[in-house]
Structures are given as C-alpha cells and as structure tokens.
Amino acid sequence: MEEQLKTGTTTIGIACSDGVVLAADMRATAGTMIVDKHAEKAHIISDDFAVTIAGTVSDAQLVIKLFRAELKLKEVRTNKKPSAKQAANLLGGLLYGLIRQPSMLPGIAHFLLGGRDNEGTHLYDLFPDGSVTKVRDYVSSGSGSVFAYGVLETQYRADLPVSEGIKLAVKGVNAALQRDSASGNGIVVVTVQRDGIKQIMQKEWNITL
C-alpha cells in the first residue's frame, strides 16, 4: 500500500475574464521517494476540455481514458458536442463509481476540469467522492494546495485576463514547490479559451522564480 504511485501534487485552476488557466507541478512520489520528475498532470482531453489530476496515478489514468471514450460516445449518440456542465457531470459520475466499488486499493483521484462550449469557458472542481462544483474564481488541489491558496487569496481578482492568470498560476505552483516536498520539478500550464485549448508552458525548475 505504501508503494503505490501517487502524484503528491499541486494543481491550480483559475477562472479568468477571457478563459481558464490550469496548472500543475511535475513530480510523482511513492511514499517519500520521488519516482518520476516528468509526471503528466495536465491533460488535454479533447478540443473542448482539459483536466489536471491529483491522487493515485493509476486511477487518474484510467478515469482519463474512460472520460475521453464516454465524451466521444456521447457526441456520436447525440450528434452534438457535450456542454461543459454535461462533461463535468460525466466525469463526476465516473469518480463516484470508482471510489465506491470494492477494492483492496481504494481509488482516489481529484480532477480540475476546464472546458469551453457555446456559453463560454468554465472551471469545475471534481472531488474524489464524485461531487461536482462549478468554480467562479480559483481552486487548488493536492498536498501543496495550502501554499498555493495563500498566493491565490491575495492576488486574484475577478477581472483577471488569461495573460495575468498564467503568471498567477505559476506563482501559486512555485510557492508550493518551495515548501511541499511532494510537489516539484517544474510546471505545466494549459489555457482554455473560446478559440481553443493550448499547452503554453512546460518548464522544469527547482528554484525560486
């Protein structure tokens, strides 16, 4: 049980005036050992959705595969793209089922979902118990979230554009990198805007910016 691969993790989601910013660190741990310095914790799911992950890696990877497949299946069945709310509820249902099925290793995975649809861009917090919360400002998950929240609480504002949201997300993750031993090795940043989803940064570091 102690040796199962976990992400440790600091992830951040910021709702900006013109989009959503998602960010995560790049360290995966097993107990006190660093087992991966290039862990992928920000995933572009489709042209409309991206997620960050925190928790047990195997569970998160499985849910991502199922989420991609179910989104495509829903699009084929309905002949239209799912809305952000529908996608969030679908992901929440997958998490609800995962944590409640009998297992020697209970599944624990926390997702932040950024999406775009006809109504604009959206940010959701998907807790491991399957709960779905629409986020209107910012959210952080993982072991380093307490440090990230200190930055977000003092520097976020409602009219923040994506260009400044990126800088704030980097500051938040970097604050966690300095104090949380389970977070580290760099940062990945993904933006969700009306014109598309982009990974705009993947940088390795272990020093104060």
FIKOLZA-1660 file (N, C-alpha, C; in steps of 0.1 Angstrom, whole numbers, plus 5000, padded with zeros to 4 digits):
% residues 209
   i   px   py   pz ch aa at
   1 5008 4988 5000  A  M  N
   1 5000 5000 5000  A  M CA
   1 5009 5013 5000  A  M  C
   2 5020 5012 5008  A  E  N
   2 5028 5024 5009  A  E CA
   2 5035 5027 4995  A  E  C
   3 5037 5017 4987  A  E  N
   3 5045 5018 4975  A  E CA
   3 5036 5022 4963  A  E  C
   4 5023 5023 4964  A  Q  N
   4 5016 5027 4952  A  Q CA
   4 5019 5041 4948  A  Q  C
   5 5020 5043 4935  A  L  N
   5 5024 5056 4929  A  L CA
   5 5014 5066 4931  A  L  C
   6 5018 5078 4937  A  K  N
   6 5009 5089 4939  A  K CA
   6 5015 5102 4934  A  K  C
   7 5007 5111 4931  A  T  N
   7 5012 5123 4925  A  T CA
   7 5017 5134 4935  A  T  C
   8 5013 5132 4948  A  G  N
   8 5016 5143 4957  A  G CA
   8 5009 5155 4954  A  G  C
   9 5015 5164 4945  A  T  N
   9 5008 5173 4937  A  T CA
   9 5005 5187 4942  A  T  C
  10 5006 5196 4933  A  T  N
  10 4999 5209 4934  A  T CA
  10 4993 5212 4921  A  T  C
  11 4980 5214 4920  A  T  N
  11 4973 5218 4908  A  T CA
  11 4965 5231 4911  A  T  C
  12 4963 5239 4901  A  I  N
  12 4956 5252 4902  A  I CA
  12 4947 5253 4890  A  I  C
  13 4935 5259 4893  A  G  N
  13 4926 5263 4882  A  G CA
  13 4921 5277 4885  A  G  C
  14 4922 5286 4875  A  I  N
  14 4918 5300 4877  A  I CA
  14 4908 5304 4866  A  I  C
  15 4897 5309 4870  A  A  N
  15 4887 5314 4861  A  A CA
  15 4890 5328 4858  A  A  C
  16 4893 5331 4846  A  C  N
  16 4897 5345 4841  A  C CA
  16 4886 5351 4833  A  C  C
  17 4887 5364 4830  A  S  N
  17 4877 5371 4823  A  S CA
  17 4875 5366 4809  A  S  C
  18 4886 5360 4803  A  D  N
  18 4885 5356 4789  A  D CA
  18 4890 5341 4788  A  D  C
  19 4888 5333 4798  A  G  N
  19 4892 5319 4797  A  G CA
  19 4895 5313 4811  A  G  C
  20 4901 5301 4810  A  V  N
  20 4905 5294 4822  A  V CA
  20 4920 5290 4821  A  V  C
  21 4927 5291 4832  A  V  N
  21 4941 5286 4833  A  V CA
  21 4942 5274 4842  A  V  C
  22 4948 5264 4838  A  L  N
  22 4951 5252 4845  A  L CA
  22 4966 5250 4847  A  L  C
  23 4971 5247 4859  A  A  N
  23 4985 5245 4861  A  A CA
  23 4987 5234 4870  A  A  C
  24 4999 5227 4869  A  A  N
  24 5003 5216 4878  A  A CA
  24 5018 5215 4879  A  A  C
  25 5023 5209 4889  A  D  N
  25 5037 5206 4890  A  D CA
  25 5040 5193 4883  A  D  C
  26 5052 5188 4884  A  M  N
  26 5056 5176 4875  A  M CA
  26 5063 5165 4884  A  M  C
  27 5060 5164 4897  A  R  N
  27 5066 5154 4905  A  R CA
  27 5056 5143 4909  A  R  C
  28 5060 5130 4908  A  A  N
  28 5052 5119 4913  A  A CA
  28 5060 5112 4924  A  A  C
  29 5054 5108 4934  A  T  N
  29 5060 5101 4945  A  T CA
  29 5054 5088 4949  A  T  C
  30 5062 5080 4956  A  A  N
  30 5057 5067 4962  A  A CA
  30 5062 5068 4976  A  A  C
  31 5054 5071 4985  A  G  N
  31 5058 5073 4999  A  G CA
  31 5067 5086 5000  A  G  C
  32 5079 5084 5004  A  T  N
  32 5089 5095 5005  A  T CA
  32 5098 5096 4993  A  T  C
  33 5097 5086 4984  A  M  N
  33 5106 5085 4972  A  M CA
  33 5100 5093 4960  A  M  C
  34 5108 5100 4953  A  I  N
  34 5105 5107 4941  A  I CA
  34 5107 5096 4930  A  I  C
  35 5096 5092 4923  A  V  N
  35 5098 5082 4913  A  V CA
  35 5096 5087 4899  A  V  C
  36 5091 5099 4897  A  D  N
  36 5090 5105 4884  A  D CA
  36 5091 5120 4885  A  D  C
  37 5101 5126 4877  A  K  N
  37 5103 5140 4877  A  K CA
  37 5096 5147 4865  A  K  C
  38 5089 5139 4857  A  H  N
  38 5083 5144 4845  A  H CA
  38 5068 5139 4844  A  H  C
  39 5062 5138 4856  A  A  N
  39 5048 5133 4856  A  A CA
  39 5039 5142 4848  A  A  C
  40 5030 5136 4841  A  E  N
  40 5020 5144 4833  A  E CA
  40 5007 5146 4841  A  E  C
  41 5005 5158 4846  A  K  N
  41 4994 5161 4855  A  K CA
  41 4983 5170 4849  A  K  C
  42 4986 5175 4837  A  A  N
  42 4977 5184 4830  A  A CA
  42 4975 5177 4816  A  A  C
  43 4962 5173 4813  A  H  N
  43 4959 5165 4801  A  H CA
  43 4948 5173 4793  A  H  C
  44 4951 5174 4780  A  I  N
  44 4941 5179 4771  A  I CA
  44 4933 5167 4766  A  I  C
  45 4920 5167 4770  A  I  N
  45 4911 5156 4767  A  I CA
  45 4906 5156 4753  A  I  C
  46 4902 5168 4748  A  S  N
  46 4897 5170 4735  A  S CA
  46 4899 5184 4731  A  S  C
  47 4892 5188 4720  A  D  N
  47 4893 5202 4715  A  D CA
  47 4886 5212 4725  A  D  C
  48 4878 5206 4734  A  D  N
  48 4870 5215 4743  A  D CA
  48 4872 5213 4758  A  D  C
  49 4880 5203 4762  A  F  N
  49 4882 5200 4776  A  F CA
  49 4896 5197 4780  A  F  C
  50 4900 5201 4791  A  A  N
  50 4913 5198 4797  A  A CA
  50 4912 5195 4812  A  A  C
  51 4921 5187 4818  A  V  N
  51 4920 5184 4832  A  V CA
  51 4934 5185 4838  A  V  C
  52 4934 5187 4852  A  T  N
  52 4946 5184 4860  A  T CA
  52 4942 5173 4869  A  T  C
  53 4952 5165 4873  A  I  N
  53 4950 5154 4882  A  I CA
  53 4958 5155 4895  A  I  C
  54 4952 5150 4906  A  A  N
  54 4959 5148 4918  A  A CA
  54 4954 5135 4924  A  A  C
  55 4963 5127 4931  A  G  N
  55 4958 5115 4937  A  G CA
  55 4966 5103 4932  A  G  C
  56 4960 5091 4932  A  T  N
  56 4967 5079 4927  A  T CA
  56 4968 5079 4912  A  T  C
  57 4980 5077 4907  A  V  N
  57 4982 5079 4892  A  V CA
  57 4974 5069 4884  A  V  C
  58 4974 5056 4888  A  S  N
  58 4967 5046 4881  A  S CA
  58 4952 5049 4879  A  S  C
  59 4946 5053 4890  A  D  N
  59 4932 5057 4890  A  D CA
  59 4929 5069 4881  A  D  C
  60 4937 5079 4882  A  A  N
  60 4936 5090 4873  A  A CA
  60 4937 5087 4859  A  A  C
  61 4947 5079 4855  A  Q  N
  61 4949 5075 4841  A  Q CA
  61 4937 5067 4836  A  Q  C
  62 4932 5058 4844  A  L  N
  62 4920 5050 4840  A  L CA
  62 4908 5059 4837  A  L  C
  63 4906 5068 4847  A  V  N
  63 4894 5077 4845  A  V CA
  63 4896 5086 4833  A  V  C
  64 4908 5091 4830  A  I  N
  64 4910 5099 4818  A  I CA
  64 4907 5091 4805  A  I  C
  65 4911 5079 4805  A  K  N
  65 4907 5070 4793  A  K CA
  65 4892 5068 4792  A  K  C
  66 4886 5065 4803  A  L  N
  66 4871 5064 4803  A  L CA
  66 4864 5077 4799  A  L  C
  67 4869 5088 4804  A  F  N
  67 4863 5101 4802  A  F CA
  67 4864 5104 4787  A  F  C
  68 4875 5102 4781  A  R  N
  68 4877 5105 4767  A  R CA
  68 4867 5097 4759  A  R  C
  69 4866 5084 4762  A  A  N
  69 4858 5075 4754  A  A CA
  69 4843 5079 4756  A  A  C
  70 4839 5082 4768  A  E  N
  70 4825 5085 4771  A  E CA
  70 4821 5098 4764  A  E  C
  71 4830 5108 4764  A  L  N
  71 4827 5120 4758  A  L CA
  71 4825 5118 4743  A  L  C
  72 4833 5110 4737  A  K  N
  72 4832 5107 4722  A  K CA
  72 4819 5100 4719  A  K  C
  73 4816 5090 4728  A  L  N
  73 4804 5082 4726  A  L CA
  73 4791 5091 4728  A  L  C
  74 4792 5100 4737  A  K  N
  74 4780 5109 4739  A  K CA
  74 4778 5118 4727  A  K  C
  75 4790 5123 4721  A  E  N
  75 4789 5131 4709  A  E CA
  75 4783 5124 4697  A  E  C
  76 4787 5111 4696  A  V  N
  76 4782 5103 4685  A  V CA
  76 4767 5100 4686  A  V  C
  77 4763 5097 4699  A  R  N
  77 4749 5094 4701  A  R CA
  77 4740 5106 4700  A  R  C
  78 4744 5117 4704  A  T  N
  78 4736 5129 4703  A  T CA
  78 4738 5138 4691  A  T  C
  79 4749 5135 4683  A  N  N
  79 4752 5143 4672  A  N CA
  79 4755 5157 4675  A  N  C
  80 4760 5160 4687  A  K  N
  80 4764 5173 4691  A  K CA
  80 4774 5172 4702  A  K  C
  81 4783 5182 4704  A  K  N
  81 4793 5182 4714  A  K CA
  81 4787 5184 4728  A  K  C
  82 4792 5177 4738  A  P  N
  82 4787 5179 4752  A  P CA
  82 4790 5193 4757  A  P  C
  83 4781 5198 4765  A  S  N
  83 4784 5211 4771  A  S CA
  83 4794 5209 4783  A  S  C
  84 4800 5219 4788  A  A  N
  84 4809 5218 4799  A  A CA
  84 4802 5212 4811  A  A  C
  85 4790 5216 4814  A  K  N
  85 4783 5210 4825  A  K CA
  85 4780 5195 4823  A  K  C
  86 4777 5191 4811  A  Q  N
  86 4775 5177 4809  A  Q CA
  86 4788 5169 4811  A  Q  C
  87 4799 5175 4806  A  A  N
  87 4812 5168 4807  A  A CA
  87 4816 5167 4822  A  A  C
  88 4813 5178 4830  A  A  N
  88 4817 5177 4844  A  A CA
  88 4809 5167 4851  A  A  C
  89 4796 5166 4848  A  N  N
  89 4787 5156 4855  A  N CA
  89 4791 5142 4850  A  N  C
  90 4795 5140 4838  A  L  N
  90 4800 5127 4834  A  L CA
  90 4813 5123 4841  A  L  C
  91 4822 5132 4842  A  L  N
  91 4834 5129 4850  A  L CA
  91 4831 5126 4865  A  L  C
  92 4822 5134 4870  A  G  N
  92 4818 5132 4884  A  G CA
  92 4812 5118 4886  A  G  C
  93 4804 5114 4877  A  G  N
  93 4798 5100 4877  A  G CA
  93 4809 5089 4877  A  G  C
  94 4819 5091 4869  A  L  N
  94 4830 5081 4868  A  L CA
  94 4837 5081 4882  A  L  C
  95 4840 5092 4888  A  L  N
  95 4847 5093 4901  A  L CA
  95 4838 5087 4912  A  L  C
  96 4825 5089 4911  A  Y  N
  96 4816 5084 4921  A  Y CA
  96 4816 5069 4921  A  Y  C
  97 4816 5063 4909  A  G  N
  97 4816 5048 4908  A  G CA
  97 4830 5043 4912  A  G  C
  98 4841 5050 4909  A  L  N
  98 4854 5045 4912  A  L CA
  98 4856 5043 4927  A  L  C
  99 4853 5053 4935  A  I  N
  99 4856 5053 4949  A  I CA
  99 4847 5043 4957  A  I  C
 100 4835 5040 4951  A  R  N
 100 4826 5031 4958  A  R CA
 100 4826 5017 4954  A  R  C
 101 4834 5013 4944  A  Q  N
 101 4835 4999 4941  A  Q CA
 101 4845 4992 4950  A  Q  C
 102 4842 4980 4955  A  P  N
 102 4850 4973 4965  A  P CA
 102 4864 4971 4958  A  P  C
 103 4875 4974 4966  A  S  N
 103 4888 4973 4961  A  S CA
 103 4898 4972 4973  A  S  C
 104 4909 4964 4971  A  M  N
 104 4919 4964 4981  A  M CA
 104 4927 4978 4982  A  M  C
 105 4927 4984 4970  A  L  N
 105 4933 4998 4969  A  L CA
 105 4922 5008 4965  A  L  C
 106 4916 5014 4974  A  P  N
 106 4906 5024 4971  A  P CA
 106 4910 5035 4961  A  P  C
 107 4902 5037 4951  A  G  N
 107 4906 5047 4941  A  G CA
 107 4904 5061 4947  A  G  C
 108 4914 5070 4946  A  I  N
 108 4913 5083 4950  A  I CA
 108 4920 5092 4939  A  I  C
 109 4911 5100 4932  A  A  N
 109 4916 5109 4922  A  A CA
 109 4908 5122 4922  A  A  C
 110 4915 5133 4922  A  H  N
 110 4909 5146 4922  A  H CA
 110 4912 5154 4909  A  H  C
 111 4902 5159 4903  A  F  N
 111 4903 5165 4890  A  F CA
 111 4899 5180 4890  A  F  C
 112 4906 5188 4883  A  L  N
 112 4901 5201 4879  A  L CA
 112 4898 5201 4864  A  L  C
 113 4886 5205 4860  A  L  N
 113 4882 5205 4846  A  L CA
 113 4880 5219 4841  A  L  C
 114 4887 5222 4830  A  G  N
 114 4885 5234 4823  A  G CA
 114 4878 5231 4809  A  G  C
 115 4868 5238 4806  A  G  N
 115 4861 5235 4793  A  G CA
 115 4855 5247 4786  A  G  C
 116 4852 5245 4774  A  R  N
 116 4845 5256 4766  A  R CA
 116 4833 5250 4758  A  R  C
 117 4823 5258 4757  A  D  N
 117 4811 5255 4749  A  D CA
 117 4805 5267 4744  A  D  C
 118 4793 5266 4739  A  N  N
 118 4786 5278 4733  A  N CA
 118 4784 5289 4743  A  N  C
 119 4784 5286 4756  A  E  N
 119 4781 5297 4766  A  E CA
 119 4794 5303 4771  A  E  C
 120 4806 5298 4767  A  G  N
 120 4818 5304 4771  A  G CA
 120 4828 5294 4777  A  G  C
 121 4836 5298 4786  A  T  N
 121 4846 5289 4793  A  T CA
 121 4841 5286 4807  A  T  C
 122 4845 5275 4813  A  H  N
 122 4840 5271 4826  A  H CA
 122 4851 5263 4833  A  H  C
 123 4851 5264 4847  A  L  N
 123 4860 5257 4855  A  L CA
 123 4852 5249 4866  A  L  C
 124 4856 5236 4867  A  Y  N
 124 4849 5227 4877  A  Y CA
 124 4859 5220 4886  A  Y  C
 125 4855 5218 4898  A  D  N
 125 4863 5210 4908  A  D CA
 125 4856 5197 4910  A  D  C
 126 4863 5186 4906  A  L  N
 126 4857 5172 4907  A  L CA
 126 4864 5165 4919  A  L  C
 127 4858 5164 4930  A  F  N
 127 4864 5158 4942  A  F CA
 127 4863 5143 4940  A  F  C
 128 4872 5136 4947  A  P  N
 128 4873 5121 4946  A  P CA
 128 4860 5114 4950  A  P  C
 129 4851 5120 4957  A  D  N
 129 4838 5114 4961  A  D CA
 129 4828 5115 4950  A  D  C
 130 4831 5122 4939  A  G  N
 130 4822 5123 4927  A  G CA
 130 4815 5137 4927  A  G  C
 131 4817 5145 4938  A  S  N
 131 4810 5158 4938  A  S CA
 131 4815 5167 4927  A  S  C
 132 4806 5175 4922  A  V  N
 132 4809 5184 4911  A  V CA
 132 4806 5199 4915  A  V  C
 133 4816 5207 4915  A  T  N
 133 4814 5221 4920  A  T CA
 133 4819 5231 4909  A  T  C
 134 4810 5239 4904  A  K  N
 134 4814 5250 4895  A  K CA
 134 4822 5260 4902  A  K  C
 135 4834 5264 4897  A  V  N
 135 4843 5273 4903  A  V CA
 135 4842 5286 4896  A  V  C
 136 4840 5297 4903  A  R  N
 136 4838 5310 4896  A  R CA
 136 4850 5319 4898  A  R  C
 137 4860 5315 4906  A  D  N
 137 4872 5322 4908  A  D CA
 137 4885 5314 4907  A  D  C
 138 4888 5306 4917  A  Y  N
 138 4900 5298 4916  A  Y CA
 138 4899 5286 4926  A  Y  C
 139 4907 5276 4923  A  V  N
 139 4907 5264 4931  A  V CA
 139 4921 5257 4930  A  V  C
 140 4924 5250 4941  A  S  N
 140 4937 5243 4941  A  S CA
 140 4935 5229 4947  A  S  C
 141 4943 5219 4943  A  S  N
 141 4941 5206 4949  A  S CA
 141 4955 5200 4951  A  S  C
 142 4956 5190 4959  A  G  N
 142 4968 5183 4961  A  G CA
 142 4975 5187 4974  A  G  C
 143 4986 5181 4977  A  S  N
 143 4993 5183 4990  A  S CA
 143 4999 5197 4991  A  S  C
 144 5002 5204 4980  A  G  N
 144 5007 5217 4981  A  G CA
 144 4997 5228 4980  A  G  C
 145 4984 5225 4980  A  S  N
 145 4973 5234 4977  A  S CA
 145 4973 5245 4988  A  S  C
 146 4976 5242 5000  A  V  N
 146 4976 5252 5011  A  V CA
 146 4985 5263 5008  A  V  C
 147 4997 5260 5002  A  F  N
 147 5006 5271 4999  A  F CA
 147 5001 5279 4987  A  F  C
 148 4996 5272 4977  A  A  N
 148 4991 5279 4965  A  A CA
 148 4979 5288 4969  A  A  C
 149 4970 5284 4978  A  Y  N
 149 4959 5292 4982  A  Y CA
 149 4963 5305 4988  A  Y  C
 150 4975 5305 4995  A  G  N
 150 4980 5318 5001  A  G CA
 150 4983 5328 4990  A  G  C
 151 4988 5324 4979  A  V  N
 151 4991 5333 4967  A  V CA
 151 4978 5337 4961  A  V  C
 152 4969 5327 4958  A  L  N
 152 4956 5330 4951  A  L CA
 152 4947 5339 4959  A  L  C
 153 4947 5337 4972  A  E  N
 153 4938 5346 4980  A  E CA
 153 4942 5360 4980  A  E  C
 154 4955 5363 4979  A  T  N
 154 4959 5377 4980  A  T CA
 154 4961 5384 4966  A  T  C
 155 4962 5376 4955  A  Q  N
 155 4965 5382 4943  A  Q CA
 155 4954 5380 4932  A  Q  C
 156 4944 5372 4934  A  Y  N
 156 4933 5370 4924  A  Y CA
 156 4924 5382 4924  A  Y  C
 157 4919 5385 4912  A  R  N
 157 4908 5395 4911  A  R CA
 157 4899 5390 4900  A  R  C
 158 4886 5394 4900  A  A  N
 158 4876 5389 4891  A  A CA
 158 4878 5393 4877  A  A  C
 159 4885 5404 4874  A  D  N
 159 4887 5408 4860  A  D CA
 159 4900 5404 4854  A  D  C
 160 4906 5394 4861  A  L  N
 160 4920 5389 4857  A  L CA
 160 4919 5383 4843  A  L  C
 161 4927 5388 4833  A  P  N
 161 4928 5382 4820  A  P CA
 161 4936 5369 4820  A  P  C
 162 4935 5361 4810  A  V  N
 162 4943 5349 4809  A  V CA
 162 4958 5352 4810  A  V  C
 163 4963 5362 4803  A  S  N
 163 4977 5366 4803  A  S CA
 163 4982 5368 4817  A  S  C
 164 4974 5374 4826  A  E  N
 164 4978 5376 4840  A  E CA
 164 4975 5363 4848  A  E  C
 165 4965 5356 4845  A  G  N
 165 4962 5343 4852  A  G CA
 165 4973 5333 4851  A  G  C
 166 4980 5333 4839  A  I  N
 166 4991 5324 4837  A  I CA
 166 5002 5327 4847  A  I  C
 167 5005 5340 4849  A  K  N
 167 5016 5344 4858  A  K CA
 167 5012 5341 4872  A  K  C
 168 4999 5343 4876  A  L  N
 168 4994 5340 4889  A  L CA
 168 4995 5325 4892  A  L  C
 169 4991 5317 4882  A  A  N
 169 4992 5302 4884  A  A CA
 169 5006 5297 4886  A  A  C
 170 5015 5303 4879  A  V  N
 170 5029 5300 4880  A  V CA
 170 5034 5303 4894  A  V  C
 171 5030 5315 4899  A  K  N
 171 5034 5319 4912  A  K CA
 171 5029 5310 4923  A  K  C
 172 5016 5306 4921  A  G  N
 172 5010 5297 4931  A  G CA
 172 5016 5283 4931  A  G  C
 173 5019 5277 4920  A  V  N
 173 5026 5264 4920  A  V CA
 173 5040 5266 4925  A  V  C
 174 5047 5276 4921  A  N  N
 174 5061 5278 4926  A  N CA
 174 5061 5280 4941  A  N  C
 175 5051 5286 4947  A  A  N
 175 5051 5287 4962  A  A CA
 175 5050 5273 4968  A  A  C
 176 5042 5264 4962  A  A  N
 176 5041 5251 4967  A  A CA
 176 5055 5243 4965  A  A  C
 177 5061 5245 4954  A  L  N
 177 5074 5239 4951  A  L CA
 177 5084 5242 4962  A  L  C
 178 5084 5254 4968  A  Q  N
 178 5094 5258 4978  A  Q CA
 178 5091 5251 4991  A  Q  C
 179 5079 5247 4994  A  R  N
 179 5075 5242 5007  A  R CA
 179 5070 5228 5008  A  R  C
 180 5064 5223 4997  A  D  N
 180 5058 5210 4998  A  D CA
 180 5067 5200 4991  A  D  C
 181 5072 5190 4999  A  S  N
 181 5082 5180 4993  A  S CA
 181 5076 5171 4983  A  S  C
 182 5063 5170 4983  A  A  N
 182 5057 5161 4973  A  A CA
 182 5053 5168 4960  A  A  C
 183 5056 5181 4959  A  S  N
 183 5054 5188 4947  A  S CA
 183 5068 5193 4942  A  S  C
 184 5070 5193 4929  A  G  N
 184 5083 5198 4925  A  G CA
 184 5086 5195 4910  A  G  C
 185 5099 5199 4907  A  N  N
 185 5105 5196 4894  A  N CA
 185 5100 5204 4882  A  N  C
 186 5090 5212 4884  A  G  N
 186 5086 5221 4872  A  G CA
 186 5071 5223 4872  A  G  C
 187 5067 5229 4861  A  I  N
 187 5052 5233 4860  A  I CA
 187 5048 5231 4845  A  I  C
 188 5035 5227 4844  A  V  N
 188 5028 5227 4831  A  V CA
 188 5016 5236 4832  A  V  C
 189 5014 5244 4822  A  V  N
 189 5003 5254 4822  A  V CA
 189 4995 5252 4809  A  V  C
 190 4981 5250 4810  A  V  N
 190 4972 5249 4799  A  V CA
 190 4962 5260 4800  A  V  C
 191 4959 5266 4789  A  T  N
 191 4948 5276 4788  A  T CA
 191 4936 5271 4780  A  T  C
 192 4924 5275 4785  A  V  N
 192 4912 5271 4778  A  V CA
 192 4905 5284 4775  A  V  C
 193 4903 5287 4762  A  Q  N
 193 4897 5299 4757  A  Q CA
 193 4887 5296 4746  A  Q  C
 194 4879 5306 4743  A  R  N
 194 4869 5304 4732  A  R CA
 194 4875 5299 4719  A  R  C
 195 4887 5303 4716  A  D  N
 195 4893 5298 4703  A  D CA
 195 4901 5285 4704  A  D  C
 196 4901 5279 4716  A  G  N
 196 4908 5266 4717  A  G CA
 196 4915 5264 4730  A  G  C
 197 4922 5252 4731  A  I  N
 197 4929 5248 4743  A  I CA
 197 4944 5247 4739  A  I  C
 198 4953 5252 4747  A  K  N
 198 4967 5252 4744  A  K CA
 198 4975 5249 4756  A  K  C
 199 4986 5241 4754  A  Q  N
 199 4996 5239 4765  A  Q CA
 199 5006 5250 4762  A  Q  C
 200 5007 5260 4771  A  I  N
 200 5015 5272 4767  A  I CA
 200 5028 5272 4775  A  I  C
 201 5030 5262 4785  A  M  N
 201 5042 5261 4792  A  M CA
 201 5045 5247 4797  A  M  C
 202 5057 5243 4796  A  Q  N
 202 5062 5231 4803  A  Q CA
 202 5076 5233 4806  A  Q  C
 203 5079 5237 4819  A  K  N
 203 5092 5241 4822  A  K CA
 203 5096 5234 4835  A  K  C
 204 5109 5230 4835  A  E  N
 204 5114 5223 4847  A  E CA
 204 5122 5233 4855  A  E  C
 205 5120 5232 4868  A  W  N
 205 5129 5240 4877  A  W CA
 205 5127 5236 4891  A  W  C
 206 5136 5240 4900  A  N  N
 206 5135 5237 4914  A  N CA
 206 5140 5249 4922  A  N  C
 207 5139 5261 4916  A  I  N
 207 5144 5273 4922  A  I CA
 207 5133 5283 4923  A  I  C
 208 5135 5293 4931  A  T  N
 208 5125 5304 4932  A  T CA
 208 5126 5313 4920  A  T  C
 209 5114 5316 4915  A  L  N
 209 5114 5325 4903  A  L CA
 209 5117 5339 4907  A  L  C
% end
